[in-house]
Amino acid sequence: SRLLLEQGRPREAERVLLDLLDDPAIDRKFQLIAWARRFEAADAIGDDGKLTEAKRQVRALYVKLKSDYPEAIELFDEIVPLQTQRTLGVSSNVET
């Protein structure tokens, strides 16, 4: 999905992400990243409803994982751009 977003193909990225999020076997750390990517896709498309839903999903999952799955947060911090994290309101990175 990241490649599709970089290529300016957000609707295709969104379809890939929806398939991924519909998979009941997906690990929660990848679910968190997929929701963040879905936020980026919705932003590129200009769909406010999807932006709001993705932001809500990221925040809820982030809070759950922060306490019981810190490795997921570490991976999220490495993969999701800091600006996106800040826009989502979930950045654990602190500027020095």
C-alpha positions as CSV (number, residue, x, y, z in Angstrom):
1,S,0.0,0.0,0.0
2,R,2.9,2.4,0.7
3,L,4.2,2.0,-2.8
4,L,0.7,2.6,-4.3
5,L,0.4,5.8,-2.1
6,E,3.9,6.9,-3.3
7,Q,2.8,6.3,-6.9
8,G,-0.3,8.5,-6.4
9,R,-2.7,5.6,-6.5
10,P,-4.6,6.1,-3.2
11,R,-7.8,4.3,-4.2
12,E,-5.8,1.2,-5.1
13,A,-3.9,1.5,-1.9
14,E,-7.2,1.7,0.0
15,R,-8.5,-1.5,-1.6
16,V,-5.4,-3.3,-0.6
17,L,-5.7,-2.0,2.9
18,L,-9.4,-3.0,3.2
19,D,-8.5,-6.5,2.2
20,L,-5.7,-6.6,4.8
21,L,-8.0,-5.2,7.5
22,D,-10.7,-7.7,6.7
23,D,-8.3,-10.6,7.4
24,P,-9.1,-11.9,10.9
25,A,-5.6,-13.4,11.2
26,I,-3.8,-10.1,10.8
27,D,-1.5,-9.3,13.7
28,R,-2.5,-6.2,15.7
29,K,0.8,-4.5,15.0
30,F,0.1,-4.7,11.2
31,Q,-3.5,-3.7,11.8
32,L,-2.3,-0.5,13.5
33,I,0.0,0.3,10.5
34,A,-2.7,-0.5,8.0
35,W,-5.1,1.9,9.7
36,A,-2.4,4.6,9.6
37,R,-1.9,3.9,5.9
38,R,-5.7,4.0,5.3
39,F,-5.6,7.5,6.9
40,E,-3.0,8.5,4.4
41,A,-5.0,7.1,1.5
42,A,-8.2,8.9,2.7
43,D,-6.3,12.1,3.0
44,A,-5.0,11.7,-0.5
45,I,-8.5,11.0,-1.8
46,G,-10.0,13.8,0.3
47,D,-12.6,11.6,2.1
48,D,-13.3,13.2,5.4
49,G,-15.5,10.4,6.7
50,K,-12.7,7.8,6.1
51,L,-10.2,10.2,7.6
52,T,-12.2,10.4,10.8
53,E,-12.8,6.6,10.9
54,A,-9.1,5.8,10.4
55,K,-8.0,8.3,13.0
56,R,-10.5,6.8,15.5
57,Q,-9.3,3.3,14.8
58,V,-5.6,4.2,15.1
59,R,-6.1,6.0,18.3
60,A,-8.1,3.2,19.9
61,L,-5.7,0.5,18.8
62,Y,-2.7,2.6,19.7
63,V,-3.9,3.0,23.3
64,K,-4.5,-0.7,23.7
65,L,-1.2,-1.7,22.2
66,K,0.9,0.8,24.1
67,S,0.3,-1.0,27.3
68,D,0.2,-4.7,26.3
69,Y,2.2,-4.9,23.0
70,P,5.0,-2.2,23.1
71,E,6.8,-4.0,20.2
72,A,3.9,-3.0,18.0
73,I,4.3,0.7,19.0
74,E,8.1,0.5,18.3
75,L,7.3,-0.9,14.8
76,F,4.7,1.7,14.2
77,D,7.1,4.5,15.2
78,E,9.7,3.1,12.8
79,I,7.3,2.7,9.8
80,V,4.7,5.5,10.0
81,P,6.1,8.9,9.2
82,L,6.3,11.2,12.2
83,Q,4.1,13.8,10.6
84,T,1.4,11.2,10.1
85,Q,1.7,10.1,13.7
86,R,1.4,13.7,14.9
87,T,-1.7,14.3,12.7
88,L,-3.2,11.1,14.2
89,G,-2.4,12.3,17.7
90,V,-0.4,9.3,18.6
91,S,3.2,10.2,18.3
92,S,5.4,8.8,21.1
93,N,8.5,10.5,19.6
94,V,9.7,13.6,21.4
95,E,11.8,16.2,19.7
96,T,15.1,17.1,21.3
